[in-house]
Amino acid sequence: MSNEAAVAATTEAPESSGAVNAPGANGEAAETAEFTFELSSTEVIFPIDESIYPRDAIFGAAYLFIDRCYVFLTRPADGTVGVRLRPKGERSEEILEALAGEFANELLNQLLRARIAESTTKIREFYMQRAFFENTPSHSTIDALLAELDEEELADDPLEISVPWEEEPSAS
Amino acid sequence: MPADQNSPDGPVAMDRLDFSADIYSPVAVERAVSVFGELAKFTVTHGDADVSVSWADADADVADVLADELANYALNETILLSRAPSTTLR
């Protein structure tokens, strides 16, 4: 059995196909982007465009499905990664369709996480640098206390307070 | 994908998985074969585009899931290697 569903945006697909119209910014035709998948009784197969979803996003999504699915990746064409999901447990058309949708959602999630990580790299590096390498108030306090202890150890002891009780000061 | 092949000595059930070398790490595939090595007789062939893994005499208890489990293991290792520091052998 084969099934095909258009989930994402397209401008000219008939409504009966399940497509969503998404006009461009100025009302002109937007680029067509479809998520299609093939269903069989045991597995669902769909292609992913690597120009939209980079390899790390595909790996990240696949990694989350490995515990409940058998995941196999193929290279059907240049710039395209084929994903085959085979549930380890119960298999039905509804479950397979849901898996394909979940995978597509997870792809978006992974893509977003990567972009946020990329856009916040500088600020994270800045915080780490401050935390480890600069004199924050807490470090200054600790350093001051250590310096004070060092000074005390090196200071004179006219009252010989640091001499143990067992020893007689006059004997030395 | 799994495929049956015949040997010159007669029909021997062989299964095969072709891992895209562009996607799967050859090191990861080798590790998967090593881990599953006691469950069948494996042969690994490194091509330009694929790393082909063929096997025969699979343990009857796991024969129906061997290909899927092997592929999952290879993918898992590939992902872990891709996230490892750049000095790691891939």
Interface residues (C-beta under 8 A of the other chain):
Chain A: R55 D56 F59 G60 A62 Y63 I66 Y70 V71 F72 L73 T74 R75 V81 R86
Chain B: S20 D22 I23 Y24 A49 V65 D68 E69 A71 N72 L75 N76 T78 I79 S82
